[in-house]
Amino acid sequence: MEKETIQSFDRGSALSIFGSDRKEDLVALVFALILALVIYIGY
């Protein structure tokens, strides 16, 4: 049996627009909260 090679990717490094993952997570969290508020108030 051949051993399958599992490709490992750095977490979001290719698509990241921020330097750190923590900053990216915070921006995503704030964006999600704002979106949830807009939907909650809108409906």
Secondary structure by P-SEA (a helix, b strand, c coil): cbbbbbbbccccccccccccaaaaaaaaaaaaaaaaaaaaaac
